[in-house]
């Protein structure tokens, strides 16, 4: 049974290699796990699917170190730098103040790298629960942290309070019947504004864009890809860099699932995922 499963995985992998992996890609054949975090809380505080405790974050970084992983940054990928033997990209979405107060010291302790994708409206308006431009600058100056875009105001920062609307338009998605001019003003100008402000305030152009709610939009992809060489969505699988640096899938890290189970899933889980991927499901 095990031999049959391994043979199936090999066949699926060969088929994928024949279908993709264009020439000229410095990362052809390379795999990159991308981890997605949001908010960090002190030990003992209640957690949801968007939060981890200080101890859990430290345990994750220790596990990565013990298992030979090396953290990388989007700007290194964009520059085509050689990857370490076992690379991992750690991302934080939204830009909560805890990224600076709680996470940053732990990353300094481990000399680990991460990219924080900020909702730039929060920095522009000095929102108390989110990192400031000064905090962003301090973290960037450390060489460990990169600041990416999570749009300016498009993370449903209206009456929805940043929450996903299952019946509505979310993030960069285009509204039904929305004119080109209205879409330009509402979405494309917002994305450009986020890029311009990060570049202005930190004096370095951002290279990374995290789609709000992991949702892409064909009419926005052209501008996003023009501005950002590396982008990420939300999909629980390891990125195949043979397919390029756009729309990298990410594993959501939560308290109820260990990093070991995320990056070293059981063989049965791997086979199911490979079959679904092969069938385009």
N, C-alpha and C positions, 0 to 999 in steps of 0.2 A: 504493500500500500504506500509506504513512504517513498519507495523508488518511483512509483507511478506519479505521485504528486510532484516530486522533484523534476521528473521528465516533463510534466506538463508546464511547470514554471519555466523550464529551459526553452521549450517550444514557444511559449508566449513571449519570452524575452527576445528570442531570435526574430520573431515576427515583428516585434516593436522596433528592433534595430534596423530591420530591412525597410520599415515604413518611414522612419525618421532619421534624425542625426545628420543634418546638412553639413557640407564641407565648410571649412573656414571657422567653425565654432571651436574656440579654445577649450571649451568644457564638454566636448562631445564624449558621451559615455559616463560623465560624472554625475553622481547622485548627491543631493544636498537636502538633508532634513531641515525644515524651517519650523520653528516653534513660536506660537503666538500666546503672549500674556497680555494682561490689561492692567489690573490694579493689585497692589500688594497691601496686606493688612498685618497688624501685629498679631503674634500668637495669641490664641484664645478668642479672637473675634470671629464672628460667623462669616462663612464664605459662600459665594455662589459660583456659577460657572465662569464668572469674569474675575474672580479673585483667588489669590493664593496667599498663604502666610509667609512671613519672613523665614521661618524655619524650612518651609517647603522649597522656597526659592534657593536657599543656601544648599539644601539637599540635592536639588536638581543640578546646580553648578558643580557640586562635588561629584555627583554621579557622572556627569559629562567628562570631568577631568580624569576620574578613575578609569573610565572606559575609552580613553584616548581621543576624545573629541577636542577640536580646536575651533573656537568661535571666529567667524569672519563677518565683515561688514559689506553692505551693498556697494559702497564706493570701490571696494576691492574687486568685487565681481564685475562692476561696470568697467574697471580698468583692465580687465582680463588677467589679473594677477594669478599666479599659480596657487592652487588650492592645497591645503594640508591634506594628510592622508585621510583623516576623518573630519571633514568640515561640518559645522552646524551654524545656522543663522538664527539668532534670537531676536524676536520682534516684540515690541510693546505698542499697543494701539491706544489712542486717545490722548495720552500725555498727562495722566493723573499726577498730582503732586507727590504721591507715594513713589513714583518712579525715581524722583530725586531724593526724597527723604529716606526711603527704605531700601529701594533696589540699587541705586547707584553706589552706596558704600559697599554692598556685597559684591558688586561687579568689580569694584576697585580691589577688594580683598582677593578675589580670584584672578584679577587681571583679565577679565572676560569682556567681550564686546557685545553691544546690542544696538539696535536701531529703534528709536521712539518716533512713531508717526503721530504728529500732533494735529488736533483740530484747531487751526491757526486763529480762529475767532477767539478762543480762550486766552491765548497769549496777547492778542491785540487788545483785549478788554480786561486784562489782569484778573481773570477769574481765580478766586481763592483756592479752589480745589485742584487747580491744574498748574503745571510748571510754567514759570515765567521765562521771558527771553534771557534774563541774566542766568537763570539756572541752566537753560539750554546751552548758553555760551560756555559756562563752567564745565559742563559735561563734555561738550565737543572738544574743549581745550585739553581734556584728559587723554584724548586719542582713543578712548574706548567706546565712545558713544557717537552715533550719527543721528541727525534729526531728519525725519522724512515727513511727507505730507499725508494727511488723512482728510484732505480738502479744507476749505475755510469754514463754511457754514452748512455743508451738505450732509452732515451726519444727523439729519433730522433734528437739527438744533432750532426747533420752532415750538409750537404747542405740543409736539410729541416728546419733547424733552430728551431727545437722543435715542428714543426707543424705536425698535423695528415695528413697522406697520404692515401686518400681513395682508391687509386689504388695499394698501396704497402704494405709492411710488416712494422708493427708498434710495438714499444716497445719490449716486450720479445717474440713476435711471431717468429716462425721458418720460414725461407725462404724455398720456394719450392725446393726440391732436395738437401737441405743443408745436408752435411755429419754430422755424429755424432761429429767428431773432430772439424769441423768448428763451429758447434752450441755450443760445449763446450767452444771454445775459444772466440766466439763473445758474447754469452748470459750468459752461466752459470758462466764463469770466471768473467764476469762483475758484476753479482749479488753478487758473493762471495767477490769481491773486495769492493763493496759498504758496505757490512756488516763488513768486516775486518777493513776498515778505520774508520767507525763510532765507532766501539768498541775500536780501538786504540786511536783515537783522544779524545774521550769523556770518556774513561775508563769505559764504560758500554755497554753491548751488546744490540743492538737494538731489539725490540720485534715486530715492526710493519713494514709492507711492503705495499705500495700503488702501484698497477699495473699501469704503464704508459698507459694513455688513457683508463684505466679500462679493458684492454684486457688481458686475461689469455692465457696460453700455456701449454697443457698437458705435454710436454717434459721438461718444466721448473718448473712445480708445485712441483715435488718431492724435488728439492733442496730448493725452496722457503719455503715450509712447514717444511723442516728440520731446516731451519735457523730461521724462523719467526713464532711465535705462533699465531700472529694475522695478517690477510691480508685483503685488501679492494679493491673492484671494484667500478664501477659507475653504479648504478641502483637505480631509484627513489622509494625505499620502505624502510620500517623500518626493521632492522635486527631481525631475530628470532634466539636467541642464542641457542635454542634447536638444531639447525643445526650445531653448532660449531662456532669457531672464525675465520675460513678461508673464504675468499671471501665475507666479510660483504658488503651488499649493502649500497650505500651512496646517500643522497639527495644533489644535487648541489644547492648552495645558490647563487641567483642572485638578482640584484637590482629590477627586475620587478616582484618578487614574495615574499610576506611576509613570515616570519617564521611561523606565525600562519596558513597561508594557506598550508604550507608544512607539518607541524606536526599535524594540525587539518583539514584535507581535508573534503569537503562536503561528505555527506553520499553516494551520487550517485557515486562519484569518488572512495570511499572505496569499494563499491560493485563491480564496474567494475574491480578494481585491484585484488580483491579476486577471481573473476571468471577467470581472465586471469592467475593468479597464480595457481589455481586449475587445469586448463586445460593445464598448462605447456607452456603458450604462452609468 
